[in-house]
C-alpha cells in the first residue's frame, strides 16, 4: 500500500467517525439565541453528561427545556451513563470525561485533574509524537539537499522532469530515513483528541464550575479580563500565545528568513489561537498550555539527543 493510499484511508476513517456520531449541542432559547452563563460568558451545552450544581445554571437549563432529572450527578458519572450515544461520544468523549472526574474524586481539584489527564494521554502517545519530532530533525538534516533539488527543477514543468524530481526526492528521503507520512500522523491524532477534550470540558459541569489557581474554569478570558477586571486571565492568554509560538518554532523543519511565508503563517496562526483563546473556557486554555509545554519539552529532549549524537 503506497503512502497516498494510506493517507486516504486514514482521512476516510476519520470522516466516517465524525459523520456517524454526534457532538456537543449548544443550549438555545425559544428565540434561537445561545444561552450563556452571565457570570462566566461561557455558552452552555445542551447535551451535558452530568448535572450542574450551581443554582443559577440549573435554573437556566430548566427554563430552556432540559430535563436534568434524567442526567446523573457528576460524582456518579460512568462511561456507560446515558447508554450508547454514537462512536464519537461513547468511545472518545465519555472516557475522557470519566477519567477527569475519577481523578477529581481523588484529588478534589478539577483543574489539576484536567492537567494530569492531558499529561497521561500525551505519555501514552509519546512513542508516536517522538517519532514525529525525530522526523522533523531528519528533515532539517536533509534540507540542504532538498533545497538544491528545488533549484534544479525550479523552471521544469514537463512530465519527465516532474517524475525525475519525485524519484530524486524519494532517494533523499531514503538516505535520511524520512517517512513523510509520519510527519502528519501526530496532527491526525491531535485533532480528534483536542475536539474530544473540548467536548468533555463543555459537557461536564463539574469542570466548568471548578476553579484552578484563582481561575474559574468555565470563565472565558474575555469575560474574566474585560468584564471582571481580573488580570490573571491576561496571564493565561499570554501563556497560550508564548507556548503556542515556541511549540510551532521548535517543530519547524527549516530555518526561516524574515520574508519566509512559513514564518508569517506561524505568526498568523499563533495570533488566531490567541484570539480564539479569549473566547474559550479557561479549562480548554489550560489544556492547550499543558499540551504545548509537553511538546516543547519533548522537542528540546530530541534536539539535545541529536546534538549528543
Rosetta silent file (secondary structure, phi, psi, omega in degrees, C-alpha in Angstrom):
SEQUENCE: XXXXXXXXXXXXXXXXXXXXXXXXXXXXXXXXXXXXXXXXXXXXXXXXXXXXXXXXXXXXXXXXXXXXXXXXXXXXXXXXXXXXXXXXXXXXXXXXXXXXXXXXXXXXXXXXXXXXXXXXXXXXXXXXXXXXXXXXXXXXXXXXXXXXXXXXXXXXXXXXXXXXXXXXXXXXXXXXXXXXXXXXXXXXXXXXXXXXXXXXXXXXXXXXXXXXXXXXXXXXXXXXXXXXXXXXXXXXXXXXXXXXXXXXXXXXXXXXXXXXXXXXXXXXXXXXXXXXXXXXXXXXXXXXXXXXXXXXXXXXXXXXXXXXX
SCORE:     score description
SCORE:     0.000 S_00000001
   1 L     0.000  123.528 -178.355    0.000    0.000    0.000 S_00000001
   2 L   -79.247  171.386 -173.289    1.575    3.327   -1.032 S_00000001
   3 H   -64.799  -38.919 -179.962    1.664    6.456    1.128 S_00000001
   4 H   -62.208  -41.317  179.049   -1.110    8.267   -0.744 S_00000001
   5 H   -66.059  -38.854  178.837   -3.479    5.342   -0.272 S_00000001
   6 H   -63.813  -41.644  178.118   -2.661    5.143    3.428 S_00000001
   7 H   -61.911  -42.742 -179.280   -3.408    8.833    3.851 S_00000001
   8 H   -63.027  -39.369 -179.253   -6.717    8.453    2.017 S_00000001
   9 H   -65.891  -44.095  179.396   -7.734    5.526    4.237 S_00000001
  10 H   -62.116  -46.066  179.158   -6.925    7.437    7.448 S_00000001
  11 H   -62.192  -41.111  179.066   -8.830   10.513    6.254 S_00000001
  12 H   -63.192  -43.410  179.808  -11.775    8.328    5.196 S_00000001
  13 H   -63.872  -41.556  177.976  -11.904    6.594    8.603 S_00000001
  14 H   -64.944  -39.354  178.601  -11.823    9.933   10.420 S_00000001
  15 H   -63.248  -43.381  178.609  -14.567   11.284    8.150 S_00000001
  16 H   -61.852  -41.629 -179.936  -16.755    8.227    8.839 S_00000001
  17 H   -59.637  -46.657 -177.918  -16.155    8.641   12.587 S_00000001
  18 H   -71.710  -37.080 -175.389  -17.254   12.284   12.582 S_00000001
  19 H   -75.686  -25.233 -176.061  -20.180   11.812   10.178 S_00000001
  20 L   -99.302    4.665 -178.590  -21.708    8.853   12.008 S_00000001
  21 L  -131.453  166.304 -177.714  -21.548   10.267   15.527 S_00000001
  22 L   -89.259 -177.557  178.742  -22.859   13.224   17.462 S_00000001
  23 L  -153.759 -177.379 -178.353  -21.145   16.184   19.036 S_00000001
  24 L   -60.856  135.280  177.025  -21.726   18.982   21.515 S_00000001
  25 L  -112.841  125.938 -179.436  -25.042   20.800   21.128 S_00000001
  26 E   -76.715  137.076  178.157  -25.270   24.406   22.277 S_00000001
  27 L   -72.710  127.610 -179.989  -28.224   25.314   24.510 S_00000001
  28 E  -126.136  149.377  179.222  -30.548   27.776   22.783 S_00000001
  29 L   -81.553  178.876 -178.810  -33.586   29.671   23.971 S_00000001
  30 L   -62.114  -28.924  178.486  -37.019   29.677   22.292 S_00000001
  31 L   -91.106   18.821  173.983  -35.950   32.632   20.143 S_00000001
  32 L    68.314   19.750  176.678  -32.911   30.599   18.942 S_00000001
  33 L   -92.120  144.025  179.335  -30.369   32.644   20.880 S_00000001
  34 E   -67.152  129.796  179.661  -27.392   30.919   22.506 S_00000001
  35 L   -85.589  124.729 -179.339  -27.863   30.668   26.266 S_00000001
  36 E  -119.152  149.593  171.547  -24.789   31.900   28.153 S_00000001
  37 L   -73.431  114.125 -174.935  -23.827   31.899   31.782 S_00000001
  38 L   -61.665  -25.145 -178.025  -23.933   35.660   32.524 S_00000001
  39 L   -81.449  -33.559 -173.901  -21.204   35.367   35.160 S_00000001
  40 L  -108.084  -21.479 -176.566  -18.638   33.415   33.089 S_00000001
  41 L    82.511   -0.268 -178.440  -19.534   34.203   29.467 S_00000001
  42 L   -78.038  133.720  173.397  -19.488   30.502   28.637 S_00000001
  43 E   -71.953  127.174 -176.526  -22.049   29.222   26.122 S_00000001
  44 L   -78.212  145.967 -179.791  -23.963   26.446   27.876 S_00000001
  45 E   -94.273  133.185 -179.107  -24.077   22.957   26.418 S_00000001
  46 L   -73.773  -49.032 -175.291  -27.469   21.321   25.959 S_00000001
  47 L   -91.063   60.205  177.694  -26.369   17.662   25.954 S_00000001
  48 L   -66.182  152.261 -176.843  -24.372   17.768   29.204 S_00000001
  49 L   -88.216  -22.797  178.455  -23.164   14.417   30.553 S_00000001
  50 L  -148.994  169.841 -171.323  -23.921   15.125   34.221 S_00000001
  51 E   -76.253  142.088  169.999  -25.833   17.614   36.369 S_00000001
  52 L   -75.704  162.969  178.158  -24.601   21.107   37.243 S_00000001
  53 L  -114.266  -17.276  178.904  -24.637   22.127   40.906 S_00000001
  54 L   -70.858  126.300 -174.778  -24.825   25.903   40.531 S_00000001
  55 H   -61.600  -40.519 -179.559  -28.398   27.011   41.239 S_00000001
  56 H   -66.275  -37.781  178.695  -28.390   29.786   38.644 S_00000001
  57 H   -69.283  -41.595  177.361  -27.085   27.415   35.965 S_00000001
  58 H   -58.187  -42.138  179.839  -29.675   24.781   36.917 S_00000001
  59 H   -62.921  -40.884  179.341  -32.368   27.427   36.525 S_00000001
  60 H   -62.154  -41.628  179.599  -31.092   28.353   33.042 S_00000001
  61 H   -65.909  -46.177 -178.233  -31.243   24.716   31.958 S_00000001
  62 H   -64.936  -38.175  179.108  -34.723   24.149   33.359 S_00000001
  63 H   -66.379  -22.538 -177.910  -36.048   27.368   31.796 S_00000001
  64 L  -110.312   26.596  167.021  -34.804   26.174   28.412 S_00000001
  65 L    79.690   20.023  178.205  -36.356   22.719   28.482 S_00000001
  66 L   -93.705  124.955 -179.727  -33.520   20.450   29.658 S_00000001
  67 L   -85.018   96.564 -177.743  -34.697   17.538   31.826 S_00000001
  68 H   -74.762  -17.182 -178.651  -31.984   17.352   34.491 S_00000001
  69 H   -65.306  -26.741 -178.062  -33.774   14.546   36.327 S_00000001
  70 H   -87.214    0.188 -175.569  -32.642   12.085   33.658 S_00000001
  71 L  -108.736  135.143 -179.307  -28.968   13.067   33.987 S_00000001
  72 L   -71.854  159.871  171.389  -26.621   11.571   36.636 S_00000001
  73 E   -67.738  152.816 -179.680  -24.652   13.617   39.135 S_00000001
  74 H   -62.427  -31.061  178.727  -21.059   14.250   38.088 S_00000001
  75 H   -71.109  -19.528 -179.522  -19.897   12.245   41.129 S_00000001
  76 H  -104.375    3.324 -175.184  -21.934    9.263   39.864 S_00000001
  77 L   -68.221  138.417  174.269  -20.942    9.539   36.195 S_00000001
  78 L  -134.382  170.294 -178.798  -19.545    6.446   34.459 S_00000001
  79 L   -59.949  -29.965 -177.544  -18.568    5.582   30.891 S_00000001
  80 L   -90.608   -1.711  179.983  -21.917    3.800   30.448 S_00000001
  81 L   -60.521  132.423  179.422  -24.037    6.661   31.787 S_00000001
  82 L    82.902   -1.341  178.574  -26.708    7.645   29.273 S_00000001
  83 L    72.018 -169.074 -178.270  -26.195    4.486   27.221 S_00000001
  84 L   -72.104  128.412 -178.535  -24.714    4.326   23.732 S_00000001
  85 L  -128.256   33.708 -179.514  -24.546    7.756   22.075 S_00000001
  86 L    95.803  159.864 -175.978  -22.590    7.019   18.909 S_00000001
  87 H   -58.950  -46.655 -174.451  -18.945    6.092   18.358 S_00000001
  88 H   -61.759  -54.815 -178.156  -17.544    9.559   18.993 S_00000001
  89 H   -66.712  -43.552 -174.313  -19.273   10.286   22.303 S_00000001
  90 H   -69.205  -40.072 -173.044  -19.147    6.705   23.604 S_00000001
  91 H  -104.527   -9.395  178.589  -15.508    5.910   22.830 S_00000001
  92 H  -119.278  -60.104 -171.841  -13.840    9.338   22.978 S_00000001
  93 H   -69.441  -51.045 -177.626  -15.770   11.967   24.931 S_00000001
  94 H   -61.786  -45.871  177.664  -17.242    9.854   27.743 S_00000001
  95 H   -60.093  -40.058  177.862  -13.998    8.013   28.614 S_00000001
  96 H   -63.781  -45.395  178.884  -12.097   11.320   28.762 S_00000001
  97 H   -61.067  -41.885 -179.471  -14.813   12.871   30.920 S_00000001
  98 H   -63.839  -43.492 -179.542  -14.834    9.795   33.188 S_00000001
  99 H   -63.380  -44.632  179.945  -11.042    9.832   33.667 S_00000001
 100 H   -61.462  -45.056 -179.411  -11.044   13.550   34.507 S_00000001
 101 H   -68.617  -34.621  179.387  -13.900   13.102   37.002 S_00000001
 102 H   -65.518  -45.325  178.013  -12.298    9.986   38.509 S_00000001
 103 H   -64.979  -37.989  179.147   -9.017   11.806   39.188 S_00000001
 104 H   -60.912  -34.952  178.951  -11.010   14.763   40.526 S_00000001
 105 H   -61.353  -36.845 -176.269  -12.653   12.434   43.072 S_00000001
 106 H   -82.587  -36.708 -174.738   -9.238   11.532   44.496 S_00000001
 107 H  -105.442  -14.974  177.272   -7.543   14.941   44.462 S_00000001
 108 L    66.442   30.062 -178.539  -10.579   17.253   44.706 S_00000001
 109 L  -145.433  103.672 -174.339   -9.250   19.686   42.088 S_00000001
 110 H   -63.069  -39.941 -178.995  -10.881   19.709   38.632 S_00000001
 111 H   -64.553  -45.157  178.079   -8.221   21.894   37.015 S_00000001
 112 H   -66.257  -35.398  176.454   -5.347   19.716   38.201 S_00000001
 113 H   -61.508  -41.223  178.140   -7.316   16.642   37.153 S_00000001
 114 H   -62.316  -42.919  179.496   -7.611   18.096   33.655 S_00000001
 115 H   -64.855  -45.715 -178.750   -3.846   18.706   33.515 S_00000001
 116 H   -63.859  -38.599  177.359   -2.989   15.214   34.789 S_00000001
 117 H   -65.096  -41.712  178.352   -5.343   13.620   32.250 S_00000001
 118 H   -60.458  -45.905 -179.206   -3.757   15.671   29.463 S_00000001
 119 H   -66.257  -38.489  179.160   -0.261   14.606   30.529 S_00000001
 120 H   -62.450  -42.879  178.147   -1.298   10.962   30.856 S_00000001
 121 H   -64.754  -41.250  179.287   -2.641   10.944   27.299 S_00000001
 122 H   -64.773  -34.192  177.061    0.488   12.616   25.976 S_00000001
 123 H   -68.024  -38.563  177.047    2.612    9.984   27.706 S_00000001
 124 H   -63.559  -39.080 -178.471    0.539    7.221   26.107 S_00000001
 125 L   -87.068    0.860 -174.966    1.028    8.886   22.708 S_00000001
 126 H   -53.810  -43.084  178.684    4.691    9.658   23.377 S_00000001
 127 H   -56.770  -37.665 -179.880    6.070    6.929   21.041 S_00000001
 128 H   -72.770  -47.257 -177.861    4.093    8.447   18.141 S_00000001
 129 H   -67.644  -31.564  177.564    4.891   12.075   18.939 S_00000001
 130 H   -65.093  -43.080  177.894    8.561   11.224   19.499 S_00000001
 131 H   -61.364  -38.873  178.520    8.804    9.698   16.026 S_00000001
 132 H   -63.695  -43.938  178.679    7.210   12.835   14.581 S_00000001
 133 H   -64.202  -39.366  178.375    9.730   15.049   16.375 S_00000001
 134 H   -63.910  -39.214  178.747   12.590   12.834   15.175 S_00000001
 135 H   -62.723  -38.711  178.496   11.310   13.117   11.619 S_00000001
 136 H   -60.918  -40.561  178.574   11.388   16.922   11.889 S_00000001
 137 H   -67.607  -37.965  178.768   15.057   16.754   12.883 S_00000001
 138 H   -65.995  -38.640  178.870   15.846   14.381    9.991 S_00000001
 139 H   -64.361  -37.741  176.778   14.135   16.736    7.532 S_00000001
 140 H   -59.616  -41.207  179.076   16.323   19.581    8.823 S_00000001
 141 H   -65.132  -36.784 -177.365   19.404   17.490    8.025 S_00000001
 142 H   -83.028   -9.516 -171.784   18.101   16.733    4.541 S_00000001
 143 H   -57.498  -41.683  178.101   17.010   20.327    3.876 S_00000001
 144 H   -57.311  -41.625  179.154   20.172   21.473    2.021 S_00000001
 145 H   -70.362  -35.820  177.893   19.794   18.623   -0.479 S_00000001
 146 H   -67.649  -36.714  176.965   16.068   19.247   -0.807 S_00000001
 147 H   -64.811  -42.103  177.589   16.762   22.933   -1.491 S_00000001
 148 H   -61.696  -38.807  179.439   19.263   22.007   -4.220 S_00000001
 149 H   -64.555  -40.089  178.830   16.664   19.695   -5.737 S_00000001
 150 H   -63.676  -42.649  178.450   14.094   22.505   -5.799 S_00000001
 151 H   -64.767  -39.260 -177.474   16.553   24.816   -7.561 S_00000001
 152 H   -60.870  -39.028 -176.057   17.496   22.094  -10.034 S_00000001
 153 L  -110.684   21.621 -173.853   13.889   21.613  -11.189 S_00000001
 154 L   -55.420  -48.013 -175.010   12.641   25.144  -10.499 S_00000001
 155 L  -105.490   14.534 -177.865   11.571   26.009  -14.060 S_00000001
 156 L  -103.927  112.900 -176.250   10.995   22.472  -15.341 S_00000001
 157 L  -116.510    3.826  178.698    7.309   21.579  -15.556 S_00000001
 158 L   -72.696  157.817 -174.115    7.364   18.770  -18.140 S_00000001
 159 H   -58.922  -40.414 -178.305    6.207   15.310  -17.066 S_00000001
 160 H   -64.090  -43.061  179.626    9.663   13.725  -17.342 S_00000001
 161 H   -65.735  -39.080  178.835   11.244   16.365  -15.076 S_00000001
 162 H   -62.665  -41.344  179.233    8.442   16.017  -12.539 S_00000001
 163 H   -66.542  -42.869  179.299    8.981   12.248  -12.410 S_00000001
 164 H   -63.461  -41.211  178.134   12.767   12.635  -12.052 S_00000001
 165 H   -60.662  -43.424  179.512   12.297   15.180   -9.274 S_00000001
 166 H   -62.891  -41.807  179.433    9.964   12.806   -7.455 S_00000001
 167 H   -65.519  -43.674 -179.829   12.428    9.932   -7.805 S_00000001
 168 H   -67.077  -36.516  176.935   15.367   12.011   -6.560 S_00000001
 169 H   -64.667  -41.023  177.646   13.309   13.284   -3.632 S_00000001
 170 H   -61.022  -39.161  179.048   12.423    9.699   -2.722 S_00000001
 171 H   -65.400  -39.536  177.516   16.133    8.826   -2.763 S_00000001
 172 H   -64.592  -43.442  178.326   16.902   11.723   -0.398 S_00000001
 173 H   -59.893  -41.298  178.926   14.114   10.580    1.931 S_00000001
 174 H   -66.395  -39.654 -179.345   15.526    7.044    1.916 S_00000001
 175 H   -59.067  -40.685 -177.365   19.049    8.360    2.558 S_00000001
 176 L  -100.613    7.190  178.057   17.926   10.170    5.701 S_00000001
 177 L    59.047   45.293 -179.565   15.278    7.588    6.674 S_00000001
 178 L   -96.701  131.667  174.971   12.452   10.118    6.338 S_00000001
 179 L  -114.549  102.067 -176.377    8.847    8.962    6.240 S_00000001
 180 H   -56.075  -32.524 -177.443    6.658   11.881    5.013 S_00000001
 181 H   -66.056  -37.173 -176.338    3.503   10.168    6.274 S_00000001
 182 H   -66.908  -25.499 -179.084    4.718   10.026    9.878 S_00000001
 183 H   -66.942  -25.184  179.457    5.147   13.805    9.988 S_00000001
 184 H  -102.603   -1.346 -177.321    1.386   14.310    9.673 S_00000001
 185 H   -64.686  -42.039 -179.593    0.411   11.349   11.864 S_00000001
 186 H   -62.860  -39.688  179.025    0.566   13.373   15.080 S_00000001
 187 H   -62.111  -38.639  179.563   -1.658   16.084   13.586 S_00000001
 188 H   -64.607  -36.450  179.795   -4.218   13.425   12.650 S_00000001
 189 H   -78.123  -39.353 -175.445   -4.180   12.150   16.259 S_00000001
 190 H   -62.537  -42.037 -174.804   -4.060   15.611   17.873 S_00000001
 191 H   -60.315  -54.099  179.122   -7.194   16.999   16.217 S_00000001
 192 H   -62.734  -33.079  177.811   -9.734   14.417   17.471 S_00000001
 193 H   -66.706  -40.658  178.337   -8.155   14.491   20.946 S_00000001
 194 H   -62.436  -44.908  179.876   -8.401   18.275   21.061 S_00000001
 195 H   -66.011  -39.853  179.347  -12.057   18.158   19.981 S_00000001
 196 H   -63.416  -40.615  177.269  -12.786   15.348   22.451 S_00000001
 197 H   -65.884  -40.735  177.186  -11.275   17.396   25.282 S_00000001
 198 H   -57.385  -45.340 -179.641  -13.279   20.420   24.179 S_00000001
 199 H   -68.419  -42.944 -179.750  -16.466   18.351   24.348 S_00000001
 200 H   -60.083  -41.705  179.744  -15.570   16.694   27.665 S_00000001
 201 H   -66.461  -46.494 -176.699  -14.921   20.103   29.207 S_00000001
 202 H   -71.955  -23.542 -175.635  -18.062   21.697   27.791 S_00000001
 203 H  -100.021   -0.478  179.778  -20.284   18.727   28.626 S_00000001
 204 L  -118.240  100.792 -178.653  -19.148   18.187   32.230 S_00000001
 205 H   -55.449  -32.647 -179.939  -20.430   20.900   34.599 S_00000001
 206 H   -59.244  -27.101  178.137  -18.059   19.755   37.371 S_00000001
 207 H   -78.688  -52.763 -175.044  -15.226   21.016   35.165 S_00000001
 208 H   -79.261   -2.877  172.869  -16.573   24.391   34.130 S_00000001
 209 L   -94.825  -11.733 -176.060  -17.877   25.045   37.651 S_00000001
 210 L   -82.834  175.610  177.585  -14.457   24.409   39.217 S_00000001
 211 E  -129.542  159.530  177.387  -11.510   26.724   39.891 S_00000001
 212 E  -154.938  119.425  179.422   -7.738   26.416   39.484 S_00000001
 213 L    51.839   39.858  178.468   -5.059   28.821   40.755 S_00000001
 214 L    86.059   -3.593  178.342   -7.634   31.583   41.057 S_00000001
 215 E   -96.528  134.089  172.775   -9.112   30.956   37.603 S_00000001
 216 E   -84.198  119.093 -167.780  -12.761   29.982   37.220 S_00000001
 217 L   -64.161  -27.002  179.125  -12.537   27.116   34.718 S_00000001
 218 L   -86.654  -15.045 -177.426  -15.753   27.928   32.866 S_00000001
 219 L   -73.827  133.868  174.477  -14.996   31.629   32.550 S_00000001
 220 E   -80.173  142.535  179.980  -13.724   32.839   29.201 S_00000001
 221 H   -56.180  -30.138  179.048  -10.663   35.128   29.492 S_00000001
 222 H   -62.595  -41.900  178.692  -12.573   37.874   27.639 S_00000001
 223 H   -73.620  -45.136 -178.708  -15.180   37.998   30.415 S_00000001
 224 H   -61.014  -36.624 -176.758  -12.674   37.462   33.234 S_00000001
 225 H   -86.295  -54.106 -172.357  -10.420   40.238   31.949 S_00000001
 226 H   -82.261  -34.754 -178.858  -12.701   42.837   30.371 S_00000001
 227 H   -88.231  -39.699 -174.557  -15.881   42.383   32.441 S_00000001
 228 L  -103.386   -9.705  177.842  -14.426   41.428   35.811 S_00000001
 229 L    66.554   27.996  179.977  -11.016   43.140   35.568 S_00000001
 230 L   -96.269  107.038 -172.610   -9.121   40.037   36.706 S_00000001
 231 L   -73.771   -7.914  175.974   -5.658   40.268   35.139 S_00000001
 232 H   -62.675  -30.069  178.829   -4.900   36.625   35.931 S_00000001
 233 H   -72.385  -26.593  174.235   -6.836   35.784   32.764 S_00000001
 234 H   -67.160  -40.109  176.821   -4.437   38.017   30.807 S_00000001
 235 H   -60.498  -40.718  179.449   -1.559   35.879   32.132 S_00000001
 236 H   -60.234  -45.892 -179.556   -3.433   32.804   30.902 S_00000001
 237 H   -67.301  -37.959  176.943   -3.753   34.221   27.374 S_00000001
 238 H   -61.280  -42.237  178.269   -0.094   35.295   27.350 S_00000001
 239 H   -64.301  -37.945  175.958    0.893   31.723   28.262 S_00000001
 240 H   -59.487  -47.621 -178.157   -1.317   30.412   25.434 S_00000001
 241 H   -65.622  -46.699 -177.157    0.452   32.709   22.962 S_00000001
 242 H   -65.617  -47.167 -178.004    4.009   32.090   24.182 S_00000001
 243 H   -68.120  -34.321  177.202    3.706   28.305   24.435 S_00000001
 244 H   -65.438  -46.016 -179.136    1.971   28.094   21.044 S_00000001
 245 H   -62.374  -45.948  179.763    4.686   30.173   19.364 S_00000001
 246 H   -64.419  -40.381  179.421    7.515   28.158   20.965 S_00000001
 247 H   -61.757  -45.130  178.710    5.807   24.880   20.111 S_00000001
 248 H   -63.329  -43.401 -175.487    5.452   25.870   16.448 S_00000001
 249 H   -71.224  -33.159  176.782    9.025   27.136   16.199 S_00000001
 250 H   -73.755  -19.032  178.959   10.548   24.051   17.776 S_00000001
 251 H   -90.843  -10.970 -174.997    8.579   21.937   15.293 S_00000001
 252 L   -65.902  148.772 -173.963    9.683   23.851   12.199 S_00000001
 253 L  -103.839   -5.748  179.895   11.773   21.871    9.745 S_00000001
 254 L  -136.180  157.625  172.326   13.661   24.704    8.055 S_00000001
 255 L   -75.707  138.206 -172.654   15.475   27.865    9.042 S_00000001
 256 L  -110.066  132.267  173.988   13.228   30.826    8.305 S_00000001
 257 L   -84.400  173.069 -178.124   14.217   34.138    6.781 S_00000001
 258 L   -62.059  -33.494 -177.046   12.406   37.378    7.590 S_00000001
 259 L   -98.722   10.660 -179.210   10.300   37.108    4.414 S_00000001
 260 L   -65.964  124.444 -179.745    9.652   33.386    4.676 S_00000001
 261 H   -61.154  -28.722  179.956    5.877   32.802    4.180 S_00000001
 262 H   -68.738  -33.643  176.785    6.003   29.917    6.683 S_00000001
 263 H   -65.571  -43.393  177.981    7.252   32.300    9.366 S_00000001
 264 H   -62.560  -38.925  178.968    4.353   34.627    8.622 S_00000001
 265 H   -63.521  -40.632  177.471    1.969   31.656    8.736 S_00000001
 266 H   -60.415  -44.879  179.834    3.315   30.680   12.177 S_00000001
 267 H   -65.507  -41.634  179.888    2.747   34.219   13.458 S_00000001
 268 H   -64.900  -44.728 -179.790   -0.744   34.413   11.941 S_00000001
 269 H   -63.316  -42.578  177.384   -1.726   31.009   13.363 S_00000001
 270 H   -60.147  -43.443  178.128   -0.421   31.953   16.804 S_00000001
 271 H   -61.587  -41.224  178.901   -2.420   35.176   16.650 S_00000001
 272 H   -63.620  -40.464  179.825   -5.576   33.300   15.664 S_00000001
 273 H   -66.581  -37.257  176.911   -5.161   30.871   18.563 S_00000001
 274 H   -62.259  -44.677  179.011   -4.721   33.784   20.987 S_00000001
 275 H   -63.677  -44.541  177.676   -7.966   35.366   19.728 S_00000001
 276 H   -60.872  -39.547 -178.971   -9.776   32.015   19.953 S_00000001
 277 H   -61.576  -30.302  179.026   -8.401   31.543   23.468 S_00000001
 278 H   -61.850  -29.509 -174.438  -10.053   34.775   24.594 S_00000001
 279 L  -111.247    8.675  174.048  -13.478   33.256   23.911 S_00000001
 280 L  -100.447  157.429  178.805  -12.805   29.662   25.009 S_00000001
 281 E   -62.098  152.069  179.013  -13.244   28.477   28.572 S_00000001
 282 H   -60.497  -31.915  179.244  -10.211   28.769   30.827 S_00000001
 283 H   -59.813  -44.429 -179.297  -10.262   24.981   31.203 S_00000001
 284 H   -69.245  -35.585  175.961   -9.614   24.483   27.499 S_00000001
 285 H   -63.434  -39.146  177.636   -6.868   27.124   27.555 S_00000001
 286 H   -63.741  -41.454  176.553   -5.207   25.254   30.436 S_00000001
 287 H   -60.802  -44.186 -178.003   -5.363   22.048   28.396 S_00000001
 288 H   -63.153  -43.435  178.481   -3.807   23.828   25.394 S_00000001
 289 H   -62.508  -43.149 -179.438   -0.954   25.254   27.504 S_00000001
 290 H   -59.900  -46.888 -178.999   -0.296   21.826   29.044 S_00000001
 291 H   -68.183  -35.115  176.554   -0.014   20.084   25.678 S_00000001
 292 H   -63.215  -44.873 -179.704    2.186   22.883   24.320 S_00000001
 293 H   -62.782  -39.789  177.932    4.566   22.600   27.284 S_00000001
 294 H   -61.481  -45.316 -179.648    4.763   18.828   26.814 S_00000001
 295 H   -63.105  -42.051  179.852    5.580   19.316   23.116 S_00000001
 296 H   -61.066  -49.085 -179.693    8.233   21.952   23.891 S_00000001
 297 H   -62.535  -43.227  179.069    9.991   19.739   26.455 S_00000001
 298 H   -59.404  -46.274 -178.215    9.794   16.722   24.145 S_00000001
 299 H   -68.619  -33.774  175.617   11.328   18.622   21.223 S_00000001
 300 H   -65.606  -38.429  177.239   14.096   20.047   23.404 S_00000001
 301 H   -63.518  -43.088  178.992   14.944   16.497   24.509 S_00000001
 302 H   -63.256  -42.974 -179.941   15.051   15.351   20.876 S_00000001
 303 H   -63.949  -41.717  179.824   17.283   18.282   19.882 S_00000001
 304 H   -64.398  -42.028 -179.794   19.631   17.611   22.790 S_00000001
 305 H   -65.733  -34.475  178.191   19.871   13.900   21.911 S_00000001
 306 H   -68.524  -37.800  179.267   20.663   14.807   18.263 S_00000001
 307 H   -66.759  -37.262  178.710   23.423   17.197   19.393 S_00000001
 308 H   -65.419  -39.518  178.997   24.973   14.474   21.544 S_00000001
 309 L   -67.367    0.000    0.000   24.927   12.077   18.578 S_00000001
